[in-house]
Amino acid sequence: MGSTATLFKETKSFMEMLEGEKDSDLQIQEIEEFIDMREELIYDIKPPLSQNEQQQMKQLLEWNSDLLIQFTSLKKSIMKDIGQAKLKRVTRNRYITPYAQSQIDGRYYDKRK
């Protein structure tokens, strides 16, 4: 099996896995492994390509745009989770130590003596 066929098969199975997987940590690990494997396969592809390989490459380019959309969506989801975690941490710290932070309540301090 040539590099193009292997890349096509692996990309197809990866896209199916992405749609089924919901755990973001596991997804990130799978994405990293896929990108490493994909990079090696792309470097192994040598022209000239047969008609079948050209069709597979066109399909791979279409899937690539779909993958970018899914990766962007995953990134936004992770950024949202990080933001929520930071907000929870700040809220928890404010609740635990309510007087640790100075609060501006409109008092006027005269600097003159």
Buried (B, 14 or more C-beta within 10 A) or exposed (E): EBBBEBBBEBBBEBBEBBEEEEEEEEBEEBBEEBEEBBEEBEEEBEEEBEEEBEEBBEEBEEBEEEBEEBBEEBEEEBEEEEEEEEEEEEEEEEEEEEEEEEEEEEEEEEEEE
